[in-house]
Amino acid sequence: MVGSSQQRMQIEKGKVIGKGFTAAVYAWGDGRVLKLFESWRPTAKVEREFAITRTVHAAGLPVPAAYELTELEGRKGIVFERVDGRSMFEDVVACPWKLFAAAQQLAKLHAQLHAIEAPPELPTLREQIADWIDAAGELSVPTKEELRRCLAMLPDGDALCHGDFHPANILLSPRGPIIIDWSSATCGHPLGDVARTSHLFEVAELPEESPRYILWLFKVARAALHRTYLKHYFQLRPGNPHDLAPWRLVQRAAAAAWRQLQKENAKRVSAHA
């Protein structure tokens, strides 16, 4: 559906609910929001997020409904169900004393997610990591070959894996936690998904606009928060933190591919400025 003049007015007057690097989210009528992507965001990625979100929502998971794809002046968008409530990250910013409770809740939600068999329509985690290895321009050819050998030795699985599971992607709604941003969801081994979140605990940067006390608190407590998440996850699911070692190795490709993507997107932003 191509955006009308009425839609353009709605965007101009609409309330911006959130903004990320690839998209902004606007209020969009009663009970809905529009996630409007930057013009340089590939159409295939937008369509993939739409399809996966509809798939996992149909499976009965705590996920916003995805109603339709749309287009407005050359920008692709997805109309989602509006979920009232702040993110887990925003909740911690407002209530810093909840920091470790949030890490425990994150682990519990991740364990619950991994107890669910993935819908068969999803791509596999193995395919996703292989794509990351190919896309990681900063990695040498021998390093990529070593990562591919390591990936080939890792077990398959049929669990639902989110691919980018962190507090900013969990909305604390009146009806319970709602998980958003399913663009990287796959079917695979749970430990591969845990390794991704574990890596984020180790290296992720908080938004620059975060309050100074949160930046300081996270810096001081990062390692302890990471341990808390892993401890509580493995109280609920098989395995232990040592089992993550080979998955951490291949997740190097995810981190390198993400850095590559950020560089390319930054160039696109500059070109469209």
N, C-alpha and C positions, 0 to 999 in steps of 0.2 A: 504494500500500500504506500503510495507516494504522498508526502505531507501536503496538506492544503494550507491556504492562507489562514484559516482558523487555527490550524495547528501551530503555525508560525507565531501567531499572536499568543497562543497558549504558552509557547516556549519563552517568548519575550516577557510575559507577565508571570510565568510560573515560578514557584519557589524551588531554588536549587537545594536539594536534600543532601547531596553528597557529590564529591568530585574526586576522580582518580586520574591516573596518567593517561588512560585510554578512553575514558568516558565520563560524562556528568549525568547525574540522576535528578530528574525533575518531577515534581508533583504533576499528576496527569489525570485529572478528573477524580471522581469519587472512588476511593479504594484502589487506585492504581498509580504507578510511577512509570516514567519513561527513562530507560537507560540509553542515552544518546551518545554514540561512539564518535571519536574524532574521525575526520574524513579519511585519514590515512590508515585507519584500522581495516585490515583485509575483510572483505565480505564473508569469506569462508569461515573465519574465526567467529564472527558474529552469529552466523547461522549454526555453527557447531555449539556455541553456548546456549542458544535457543533450544536446539534439539535435545541436548543433554539435560537441560533443566526440566523440560517437559517429560523426559523419560524418567528421571529420578522422582519427580513430583507424582507421576502416575503410579510409581511403585509404593506410594504412601509415606514417603519420607518428609521430614519437617523442612520443606523447601518452598519458596514462593512459587505460585502459579505463573507460568509464562504464557501470555495470551496471544501475542502476535508480533511478527516482524514488521517494521515500518521504515520509511525513509523520509528524511526531511532535508531538502537542499543539499543533496549529495552525501548526507550522513546517515548511516544505518542506525537503527534503534530497535530495542526490544521493550514491549510493554509488559510489565510485571505487576503482580499483586503487590499492593503496598503493605509493608510490615511495619507496624508501629513499635517503637522501642529502640534504644540506643545499642550500639555494638558492645561486645564484651570489652573491647579496648577502651571505648568511650566511658564505659561504666567504671573501669579501673582508674581512668583519669579523674573522674568525679569522686571516686571513693578509693583512694590508694590502699587503704587497709584491706581491700578485697583481692590484692595482687596474687597471693598464694592460693586463695580459694578459687580464683579464676583459672590458675594453672591446673588445679585438680579437676575443675569442671571441664576444661578443655580436654583433659585426658579421658574423662568419663564419656564425653560426647564422641570422641574419636573411637574409643573402644566399641561403643554402641553402633557406630557407623560401620565398623569393620566386621560386625556380626551379621551384616546383611549381605546376601549374595547380590552381586552386581547384575543389573539388567544386561541381557546378552547383546544389546545394541551398542554398548560402550566399547571404545577401543581398549587395547590391553596396555597395562602399565609398561610391559616390555617394549611395545611399539613406541610408546611415548618417550621412554628413556633413550631408545635408539635414535629417535628424531632429535632429541636434545644433544646427543653426542655428535650427530652430523652438523647441527646448527652452531656448535660451540667453536666459533672461529679462532678464539685465542688459544685453543688446545692444539698441541702438535700432533702430527700424524701418528707417531709411536704411542703417544698418550691415548689417543682415540682408539687405537688398536687394542691396547691393554684394557681399556674400559669395555670394549665390545666383548673381549674374552671373559672378563669378569661378569658381565651381564648374562652371557650365555650359560654360566654356571649357577645362576640364581634361580630359585624355584618360582614356578607360576602359582597363581592363586585365582580365586573367583570372588574375592571380596570387593565391595564398593570402596574405591579410593578417591578421595577428593582432589588431591594434587596441590592444594594451596591452603591447607587447613591451619588457620591462625585466628587470634581473637578479633581482628577487624572483619572477618568473614562470618561472624556469628552474631545475630541480632537477638537481643533478649526481649522477646515480645510477651504480652500478657498471657499468651497460650503456650509459652515455653520457648526455648532456644530455636531459632530458625537459621539454617545454614545457607549462605548465599555464595555466588560466584563459582559456578560449576563448570567453567570453561575448560578446566584441566582434569576433569573426572575421568577415571579409567576403571577397568576390571583388572585386579591383580593381587599380589601378595601384600597383606597388611603392613609388613615390616618395611616395604618400599615406601609406603605412604608415611609411616611413622618417621622414617629416616629423613624424609623431606621436611617435616615439621621440626624434627630435631635440629636439622641444619639451620632452619630459620631462627630457632632459639639462639644458636651460636653466632650468627652473622647478620641477622636482619637489623636494619636501621629504622628507628622510629621516625615518624614524620617530623620534618624540621620545625613545624609550628607547634609541636607538643610542648606543654608547659615544662619549664626548666626542672621542676621537682620530679616530674615523671622521667625525664631524660636521665637525671642523676640516680633516681631510684632503680630504674631498669639496669643502668650500668653496674650498680653495686650488687643487685640481686639476680642478674641474668643467669649465672651459673646455678644458683640455688633453685631458681624457677625451672630451669631445664631439668634438673634432677627430680624436682617435684612432679613435673609432667610425666617423665619416664617411669618413676616409681609407681605412680597411680595407674598409669596405663597398663603396666605389666602385672599389676595386682588383679586386673580384670581380663587380660588376654594372655595367651601362651607366649612364652619366650622371655628374654631378658635383654637389657641394654647391650650386652656383648654380641648378641645376634645381629645387631644393626651394622656392624663393621663393614661387611661387603656391600651393603646397600648404601652406606655413606660414601663409599668410593665412587659408585656410579652416579651418585647425586652431585658429585663434582661437575658432571656434565650439565646437570640442570642449572647449577649456579652460573657456570660459564655461559650457557646459552641465554640465560636471563640477562646477564650483563651485556651480552652481544645485542639482545633485543632492545634493551634500554638505550644503548648507544644509537641504534638505528632509529628508534622512535624519537630520540632527542633531535636527530638530524631532520626528521620529518616535521617535528614541531617548529624548528627554526625556519624550515623552508616555507611553512604555511603561515608564519607569523606576519 
